[in-house]
Amino acid sequence: MRRREVLAALAATSVVRPAVAQPAKVLRFIPESDVAVIDPIWTTATVTRNHGYLVFDTLYGQTARYDFQPQMVEGHAIEADGRHWRLTLREGLRFHDGEPVLARDAVASIRRFAARDAFARALMEATDELTAASDRDVVFRLKRPFPLLPAALGKTGTSMPCIMPERLAKTDPNLQVTEMVGSGPFRFKADERVPGALTVYERFDGYLPRPDGVASFTAGPKRAHYDRVEWRIVPDASTAASALAAGEVDWWQNPTPDLQGLLRAKPQIRLELLDPVGGIGCLRFNHLHPPFDNPAIRRALLGAIDQTEFMSAVAGNERALWKDHVGVFSPDAPMATRDGTEVLVGPRDFGAVKRALTEAGYRGERVVMLDPTDYPATHPLALVAAEAFQKSGLNVDVVAMDWGTLVQRRASRQPPDKGGWSTFVTYLNGTNNFDPAGQLGIRGNGDQAWFGWPRAPRLEELRAQWFAAPDAAAQKAICTEIQRQFFIDVPYLPLGAYYEATAYRGLTGLRTGFPQFYDVRPA
């Protein structure tokens, strides 16, 4: 056979040879905790928000400069002096079940979101009519201008303003949605879920990234470079560090400060601040039951809190990771003030606190404190708080549990001796704390407030005034008054600001703010 014929035969053979399947690209990630609740509207848990941004998309996205840009919407038109907004969805958007994303899905999702979220509720209170004018057009007819509309529908704090199918969005907001049919870049693999061990997401090939803009925070094109994302639950910090060092995982969301020096010594591992905004440590009171239904008792406990001690317990002497003199708003936010924070730093006089508690009417009631032992940055807050409360003369019962159990239990309004609670520790995270619009902890609207359900009419009045303020200077003055009133009502105790680092290897393209899994690719 001549050489030309041999080459032709080899070429023919290569054409008919079956293709060899390429191994799936898998991103292995250790999250802050297991995702016990998968409905990103029902809970304010940040792990559920992070899950939500894998599975769902939002109408607007927020950039790293903290402004808002169209995401699922192509754009919007504003008429009637700011009282008429028409939002037009991009063409070709689809849910994970193959159905098109329609305006009626967005309307139902907004309504369900507003039933749970303080910022969105303010938008709906300013709305006369919300309708689906066509398959692609969502129309707001407002009672008064609400220029923060994109911020309310694209907020990056908790709860997440996700867009889900109408049939799911019509679920009672007080009940969890358990079927995940999303609008985002990844599918939730319920069939591979192993509670407490593994959560799996699979790339959705029908997702249509935004064609324009720069990928930044939650805005711009979202392109999945991995076929699968596996969340591997590793509660023990040393085990997580060893897994990252050995290349058994690619990304550990929140390495504990005591192990960060060890990880930095590994040339293949990078550490950086994930969220430049940080989180405010929060000891939340249950205002429904004694003893913390008494505002004088809550005020007395201000004297038991030294933010430096709390933050040192979390991050030691790494001052780049924490701040004290923290009040209601993120320390670097335009609305932040130190007014009144002097009470939260410096030496403590527990004898004086004990006397103040007695004068306020404390009679030895049991205080049930929920302690999330699987959260390395939160568990120390509970330990310091329990010691401070005991020194103050409170009858403290610390109940240890994982974060998923705490998320479920804190929703209970039963008395502490019937499965309820008196207080728990957590962080108020991210851009929620920039201003009164999204700050969860300051709401004083009773049954509709965040867990703890305080009634604080003056805080509510001031928040309403902030929305109506004519300029930034007036807004800042109102925020200072909000912080002064906060120290009278004391809906929670602020414990300082913590800035969490993240650790990864072999990756590039990570977005700032919180763990997001589009744009991440092998380095």
Sequence and secondary structure as in RCSB ss.txt:
>XXXX:A:sequence
MRRREVLAALAATSVVRPAVAQPAKVLRFIPESDVAVIDPIWTTATVTRNHGYLVFDTLYGQTARYDFQPQMVEG
HAIEADGRHWRLTLREGLRFHDGEPVLARDAVASIRRFAARDAFARALMEATDELTAASDRDVVFRLKRPFPLLP
AALGKTGTSMPCIMPERLAKTDPNLQVTEMVGSGPFRFKADERVPGALTVYERFDGYLPRPDGVASFTAGPKRAH
YDRVEWRIVPDASTAASALAAGEVDWWQNPTPDLQGLLRAKPQIRLELLDPVGGIGCLRFNHLHPPFDNPAIRRA
LLGAIDQTEFMSAVAGNERALWKDHVGVFSPDAPMATRDGTEVLVGPRDFGAVKRALTEAGYRGERVVMLDPTDY
PATHPLALVAAEAFQKSGLNVDVVAMDWGTLVQRRASRQPPDKGGWSTFVTYLNGTNNFDPAGQLGIRGNGDQAW
FGWPRAPRLEELRAQWFAAPDAAAQKAICTEIQRQFFIDVPYLPLGAYYEATAYRGLTGLRTGFPQFYDVRPA
>XXXX:A:secstr
  HHHHHHHHHHHHHHS        EEEEE SS      TTT   HHHHHHHHHH   SEEE TTS EEESSEEE
EEEEGGGTEEEEEE TT B TTS B  HHHHHHHHHHHHHH HHHHHHHHTEEEEEE SSSEEEEEESS  TTHH
HHHH  SSS      HHHHTS TTS       SSSEEE GGG BTTTEEEEEE TT    SSS  BTTBS     
 SEEEEE    HHHHHHHHHTTS SEES   HHHHHHHHTSTTEEEEES TT EEEEEEE TTSTTTT HHHHHH
GGGG  HHHHHHHHHTT GGGEE S  SS TTSTT   TTGGGGSS   HHHHHHHHHHHT    EEEEEEETT 
TTTHHHHHHHHHHHHHTT EEEEEEE HHHHHHHTT  S GGGT  SEEEEEEEGGGGGSTTT GGG  BGGGSS
TT  B HHHHHHHHHHHH SSHHHHHHHHHHHHHHHHHH SEEEEEEE  EEEEESEE   SSS   SS EE 
